[in-house]
Amino acid sequence: MVLVLTGPLHGGKTTFLERRLPAWAERGLVCRGFLSPAVTDRTGLRGYDLVEIGSGRRRPYLRREGEAGAESVGPYVFVPSTLDRARSIIRAADPSAVLVVDEVGPLEVQGGGLWPDLRAALDRPGLTALLVAREGIVADLAAMLAPSEPVVFNLRDEKLIERLDTELFTGPGPHDDRG
């Protein structure tokens, strides 16, 4: 099952998950994967970090400047070792936990970045994934996931928490022991 959390650029998707993950853990839902919070300084947005769910380990992920030849998207350059870590987290995903990937972006819908490893992980039977994506790419992402259809949750939905919690806690997934 693939769930997609969407909303506008800088609309609070990561912040929403930072707030919900502890509540889900208290209710017994095991989540693994990573978040990508923005990193700012007094001059403004300078990039994104990768924060591993579970350990809380934080690493520089995307920056305005980076290594020559490193994969890039828009004005950002991936930190190669962190991109490799994100890929390894995705490759290690199994049905015993919800895989959270923040975020699937323009590079992935073009087949790059995390996409090859993510596509392979999503093909595993019983895996539940919660993918974060901006509103503008959800249609492209859904096309890439075909024939499966993701369940989309928009931050603009007033009943978002209720709907998402219902899907995570009553839909098929790692908490489901019906076998």
N, C-alpha and C positions, 0 to 999 in steps of 0.2 A: 504494500500500500504506500502510495506517495501522497504526502500532504504538502501543500505549498502555502507558505505565509508570505503575503504580499502587501505592498503599500507603496507610497511615493518615496522617491529618493530622499534620504535623511528624514524619513517619516516615523521613525521609532521602532522599526522591526527588531533590531538587535536589542534595544532597551526592553522591549516587550518580553523577549526571550530571557534576558537576564533576570527579569522579575518573575517569570513563570517557572523556570527550571527548578528553583528550590521548592516551590509548591508542588510540582509534579513529583519530585523526589520524595517529599514527605508522604505522598499518597502511594508510593511504591513503584512509580514508573522510572525505569532505568533509561537514561539518555547518554549517548556518547556522541562525539563529533566535535564541532568547534563553532565558536562565535567569532565575528570580525568587527569589533568595535572601532569606531573612528578614533584617530589620534590627532589631537590639535595642540597647537602652541599659540602664543600670543599673536602670531601672524596669520593664524587660520588653520584649516585642515591640511595636515601634512601626510596623511596616509591612514592605514589600518593595521591593527595588530591581529594576531590569531591567538585566541584563548581556548585551550583545550577543556572541554567539558569533562568534569570528573577530577582532573588534577589541578585545574586552574592555571596551568603553566601558560605564560604569555610570551609571545615572540613577535618581533617586527615582521609584517607580512607584505604590505604594499607601501611603497614610498614614492615620493615625487622624483627622486633620483635613485639610481641603482647601478648594479653591475652591468658592464657592456655585454650585450647579447642576451641578457635575461629576458624572460617572457614579460610582456607588458600589455596593458589595456588602458586606453585613454591616456590620461596624464600620469598614470602610475606604473611602476616597475615592481614586479614580484621579487621578494628576497628568495633566491633559489632554494636555500636550505629549508625555509619555512613552507614554500610551495611543495617541496618534497614531503615534508611532514604532513601537510594537509592531505596529500595523495595517499600516504601510508595509513592515515586514520581512516580514510574512506575504504581503502583495500581491506582493512582489518574489521570492517563492520560485519556484524552477524545479527541474526534475529533475536538475540537475547536482550537487545537494547534498541531504542529508537535512534537512528542515525540523524543527527542535526547537522546541516551544512549551511553555513551563513557566509557567503551567499553564492548562489548560482547566478552569474552575471552575463554580460554581453560576450565575453570570451568563450564561455561554456556553450552558449547557444550557437556559436560558430564552430563548435567541435574541439576547442582548445582548452587550455587551463586544466581544470579538474574533470572535465567531461569524460575522457576515456575511462578513468577509474570509477567515476560515479556511475556511468552507464553499466559497467560490469557489476558493481555492487547492487544496483537496482534490479538486476536480473536474478538475484539470489531469492529463492523461495522463502516466504515468510518475513522478509525484511520490511520494516516500517521506516520510512524516511520522512523527515520534516525538512524541506528545502526552503530557503529564504530567497525571494526574487522580487525585483522591482516590478511594479505594475506593467511597465512598458515591454517586458519580455515574457510575461506569463504565457501568452498565446504561442510564442515560438518555443518555449520550454515544453508546453503541453504537446505540441506537434512532435518534438523530439522524443517524448515519452510514449508516443503511440506504439501499439494499440491501447496501452494502459491510459486511463484518464486520471489525472491527479485531482484530489479534492482541494479546492482553493479557498483560502481564508484571507480576507482582506482586512487590514487594520481599521478600515473605515466602517466595518460592520459592528454595530452596537452590541451584538450578541456574540462577538468573536470568541471570548473566553469560554462561554458556555458551549458553543458549537465545537471548538477545538478540543476542549476537555472531554466532551462527549465522544468525539471520534477517537481520541487517544485512549480513553479508558473503557470504551465499549466495543470499538471496532477490533478487527483481528490485529494482533501485535504481540509484543514481548510479555505483556501481562496476561495474555489469554492462555489458559491451561486446558482448553477443550481438546487440544491435541491433534 
